[in-house]
Amino acid sequence: MSTLTKLALGAMGQLRPKPSRGDAVPKIALPAPDRTGGIPLMEAISKRRSAREFARQELPLPLLSSLLWAADGINRSDGGRTAPSAMNAQEIDVYVALPSGAYLYDPSANALELVAGSDLRRVTGYQDFVDEAALDLVYVADHGRMKLVPVASRESFASAAAGAIAQNVYLFAAGNGLVTVIRAWIDRDAIAGALGLGHDQQVLLSQTVGFPKS
Ligand SMILES: Cc1cc2nc3c(=O)[nH]c(=O)nc-3n(C[C@H](O)[C@H](O)[C@H](O)COP(=O)(O)O)c2cc1C
């Protein structure tokens, strides 16, 4: 769908998901992430960049699992995560929009929980490439988990945490043959509606990930 059509639909509150391709299963058990792959950190930093052209190809499940673990998975026995969190509130949830449905990443279970049985990739942003790339991540802050954070700081702290997750994704992409772009040009109400979010949940950013267009 073109950006212009999306802008028009968004203005009317009509930016809606597509029916899903394939069966949306209630839970996807992810294989164990590969914590050793990729390329040296300094090379990944050298290669980090935003891309806006994606192949239609989906990610194999092992690669998706490692991507999500790198993004914000559990990397310590005390439950600590790959991205920092102010006061360890762990307020960011990572949603994954796939052709088969939209899922919530559960780092403890290493699984994806179905939240919407439709393809809502196109709802995750105004730019046209978001519809066809392998997946779009959506970073959502749950303000209910930030009771200890001063109210005036909650949005900026959550945005900083989402930014750290996004950079993990950039570096993972750089080291694993993927491309990505973080995006703020999004219709937050449309995304919240499509994901069925509650009042305490705030859509912060979206990030497209996929194989590069050849
Ligand atoms: C908070 C934030 C929001 C952004 N929003 C968008 C966006 O909506 N669409 C987009 O194509 N790029 C977006 N970008 C990516 C920037 O355009 C990109 O990082 C910048 O042009 C520098 O290019 P580079 O990432 O390749 O170094 C965003 C970046 C940040 C940090």
The ligand as an SDF file (V2000), in Angstrom:
LIG
                    3D

 31 33  0  0  0  0  0  0  0  0999 V2000
   13.9070    8.1640   16.7910 C   0  0  0  0  0  0  0  0  0  0  0  0
   14.1280    7.8480   15.3380 C   0  0  0  0  0  0  0  0  0  0  0  0
   13.0480    7.8260   14.4850 C   0  0  0  0  0  0  0  0  0  0  0  0
   13.2180    7.4970   13.1370 C   0  0  0  0  0  0  0  0  0  0  0  0
   12.1140    7.4130   12.3410 N   0  0  0  0  0  0  0  0  0  0  0  0
   12.2640    7.0170   11.0580 C   0  0  0  0  0  0  0  0  0  0  0  0
   11.1040    6.8160   10.2460 C   0  0  0  0  0  0  0  0  0  0  0  0
    9.9740    6.9890   10.6560 O   0  0  0  0  0  0  0  0  0  0  0  0
   11.3160    6.3760    8.9790 N   0  0  0  0  0  0  0  0  0  0  0  0
   12.5680    6.1320    8.4700 C   0  0  0  0  0  0  0  0  0  0  0  0
   12.6620    5.7430    7.3080 O   0  0  0  0  0  0  0  0  0  0  0  0
   13.6720    6.3080    9.2250 N   0  0  0  0  0  0  0  0  0  0  0  0
   13.5510    6.7300   10.5060 C   0  0  0  0  0  0  0  0  0  0  0  0
   14.6510    6.8410   11.3170 N   0  0  0  0  0  0  0  0  0  0  0  0
   15.9790    6.4910   10.7800 C   0  0  0  0  0  0  0  0  0  0  0  0
   16.7890    7.7250   10.4380 C   0  0  0  0  0  0  0  0  0  0  0  0
   16.2350    8.3690    9.3150 O   0  0  0  0  0  0  0  0  0  0  0  0
   18.2410    7.2910   10.1700 C   0  0  0  0  0  0  0  0  0  0  0  0
   18.7770    6.7240   11.3240 O   0  0  0  0  0  0  0  0  0  0  0  0
   19.0810    8.4860    9.7220 C   0  0  0  0  0  0  0  0  0  0  0  0
   18.7280    8.9090    8.4370 O   0  0  0  0  0  0  0  0  0  0  0  0
   20.5740    8.1400    9.7240 C   0  0  0  0  0  0  0  0  0  0  0  0
   20.8200    7.0540    8.8540 O   0  0  0  0  0  0  0  0  0  0  0  0
   21.5400    5.7180    9.3610 P   0  0  0  0  0  0  0  0  0  0  0  0
   20.6750    5.0680   10.4060 O   0  0  0  0  0  0  0  0  0  0  0  0
   21.7040    4.8470    8.1410 O   0  0  0  0  0  0  0  0  0  0  0  0
   22.8600    6.1170    9.9420 O   0  0  0  0  0  0  0  0  0  0  0  0
   14.5180    7.2060   12.6500 C   0  0  0  0  0  0  0  0  0  0  0  0
   15.6170    7.2510   13.5220 C   0  0  0  0  0  0  0  0  0  0  0  0
   15.4190    7.5510   14.8440 C   0  0  0  0  0  0  0  0  0  0  0  0
   16.6060    7.5570   15.7840 C   0  0  0  0  0  0  0  0  0  0  0  0
  1  2  1  0
  2  3  1  0
  2 30  2  0
  3  4  2  0
  4  5  1  0
  4 28  1  0
  5  6  2  0
  6  7  1  0
  6 13  1  0
  7  8  2  0
  7  9  1  0
  9 10  1  0
 10 11  2  0
 10 12  1  0
 12 13  2  0
 13 14  1  0
 14 15  1  0
 14 28  1  0
 15 16  1  0
 16 17  1  0
 16 18  1  0
 18 19  1  0
 18 20  1  0
 20 21  1  0
 20 22  1  0
 22 23  1  0
 23 24  1  0
 24 25  2  0
 24 26  1  0
 24 27  1  0
 28 29  2  0
 29 30  1  0
 30 31  1  0
M  END
$$$$
